[in-house]
Each structure stands twice: as structure tokens, then as C-alpha cells.
Amino acid sequence: MYKLYTRANTGGFVIEAALALAGVPFDQIDVPKGRPDQAFLDISPLNQVPVLILPDGRSMTESAAICILLAERHPEAGLAPAASSADRADFLRWMFFMSSVIYSADLRFFYAHRYTTDPRGVDAVKRAAVSEMDRSFAILDAALAGHDWLAGDQLSLADIYLVMLVAWHPEVAKVPTAWPNIGRLWANLREHRVIKRLNASHDMWPA
Ligand SMILES: N[C@@H](CCC(=O)N[C@@H](CS)C(=O)NCC(=O)O)C(=O)O
């Protein structure tokens, strides 16, 4: 059985979505934000969620890697284009783009004090982080032109990952007008049964 360490309104959102879409039972442990607990640091040295404990006891951090592994282990759920499919390239590309570029920009915004040794620099770090989010969303918006989904013609975890990042944008109200293709995808996914249910517990956007 999988065990997921998570917290509302975090990267645990997309992993919970993956497990729910795959219909896989899992134990959920909510990790309070704050002071590190040594047992948790043993599996997550940066004190971050999500962490997935695999049925063999191995632990995994890194949301994109966890998504890719779950898609591989539960191919019947169609969480990602198959490894042999041409659309796999887009799936992998955008998963890594979102986790390495946009998620990192979110961390620079929400934990700006970690990214400067000058307390007066915090606002500048935040502003630069938002610019990086905007630049990256423009790239994804262009990729979505004429397409419903990021990878191929079916919903994949890449789309759910994107919606999670959209919800974290500090100026989320501008998304539908600034990036209409992303806005369209977000509007579609907000109506998805699993995403609606998860939003009720994660409270990522107003229902
Ligand atoms: N690279 C990691 C980032 C995970 C991450 O930053 N998680 C945030 C919540 S969304 C967290 O736990 N932050 C607490 C902290 O950094 O102290 C991933 O993709 O899973």
C-alpha cells in the first residue's frame, strides 16, 4: 500500500489526484507546516511535501518524479502518454519544465527570504519570481494553442500539475485573460469530478 505525506494546498495535490485517478488505495498523512520533525526529515531532508512511500517501503520526494512513476506503475489509468507514444516527449518535457522552472519560482515567491542574504532584497526576489512564472506561463499558453491538453489529445498528469501551479500564481485573477489557453484548460479541469473533490480539501481556488 502507498503512503502519502501531504498537506492542503501543496504539491501533494497532484499526487493525490494521480492516486485517485488510478483508483489506488493509500494512507494519507497530513504533515503540519513548521518545525521539522526528525522522522519526517529522514524521508524528506528538505522538510517538504509531497513524499510518497512505495509499497516496498522506499520513499520518494519530487512531485514530477512521483507523477511519472505512478503513471508507469498504473498504465491502465492513462495518467500519461505511454512510453512508446510520440506524445511522451511532450509529457516529459512539460513535467520537468513545470517542476524545475515554475514550481521553483513559486518557492522563490513564497519563501523569498531563503533566496537572498539581504533582508531588503526580499521584495525584489518576489517580483523576479512572478516575472519568471509569467514568462513560463506564456510558453505553456503557446504550447496549448489549438490543443486541449499539454501532451497529446488526452488529459494527463501534466495538465493537473499545471492547474496546481495556476492556483498558486500570486495574481491568479489575471490568468484567463493573460493566458487564455491555460484559462480554458483550467476552466475544464475545475469541472472534473476528481479535481472538484480534491479542491474541496485543498481549497486551491474558490469552489
Ligand atoms: N521539488 C519539490 C518541491 C516540494 C515543495 O517545495 N513543497 C512545499 C509545499 S508545496 C513545501 O513542503 N515547502 C516547505 C518548505 O520548503 O519548507 C517537489 O517538486 O516535490
The ligand as a Gaussian input file, in Angstrom:
#p B3LYP/6-31G(d) Opt

LIG

0 1
 N       10.902000      19.924000      -5.603000
 C        9.853000      19.535000      -4.693000
 C        9.302000      20.774000      -4.015000
 C        8.333000      20.425000      -2.883000
 C        7.947000      21.661000      -2.092000
 O        8.563000      22.716000      -2.212000
 N        6.927000      21.529000      -1.267000
 C        6.469000      22.655000      -0.475000
 C        4.940000      22.671000      -0.417000
 S        4.255000      22.982000      -2.000000
 C        6.964000      22.502000       0.936000
 O        6.823000      21.448000       1.535000
 N        7.549000      23.575000       1.475000
 C        8.011000      23.636000       2.825000
 C        9.412000      24.180000       2.858000
 O       10.071000      24.306000       1.805000
 O        9.872000      24.459000       3.967000
 C        8.756000      18.789000      -5.442000
 O        8.596000      19.003000      -6.642000
 O        8.062000      17.952000      -4.835000

